Amino acid sequence: MDSKPKITLRLTQFDWLLETLALTALLICISFTIYIYPSVPQMVSRYIGISGAPVGYYSRNLLWTFPLLSILLYSLVSWVNRRPHLYNYPREITADNAIHFYLLACRWVRLVKLIFMGGFAYTTLLVLRSYSRMEKLPDDYWILAGAALILAAVIIQILRFRRNKKTSGQRR
């Protein structure tokens, strides 16, 4: 097994933006659960049957599942993202190309983290909104705008990767 160079990467402004958005989604998931939890009944229905009546109940403590999974996933992905030399790459990593490939790989991991944190925050909002007795909660169009921004970031990354692939092929 060949040894890949260990390099400490500096975050670009775009990387900071991705990290900030992922952390914001995590904090939304946690804070919204803390805010809504007291207004949720002790027992909540699992789902509603065809007749319109609840088909089973579980404790409201189960609502902490999404925030706890979010914290675990955020921590794990952040830990993995600090070790790009452990990733599996399609090309041989040398001291010359390590920074380029490490930056691309870490950015993809940040995008995946943001998508997961946004998904957990969205799911948490939907679940808590369905069980809370509050009338005004965040509108769905904000979530759609967030999803559009994430999709735009992924498309930008794909276009950058294709551009870098073409230019790196011309250098050889």
HELIX and SHEET records of a PDB file:
HELIX    1   1 GLN A   13  ILE A   36  1                                  24    
HELIX    2   2 TYR A   37  SER A   39  5                                   3    
HELIX    3   3 ARG A   60  TRP A   64  5                                   5    
HELIX    4   4 THR A   65  ASN A   81  1                                  17    
HELIX    5   5 PRO A   84  LEU A   86  5                                   3    
HELIX    6   6 ALA A   98  TYR A  131  1                                  34    
HELIX    7   7 ASP A  140  ARG A  171  1                                  32    
SHEET    1   A 2 MET A  43  SER A  45  0                                        
SHEET    2   A 2 TYR A  57  SER A  59 -1                                        
END                                                                             
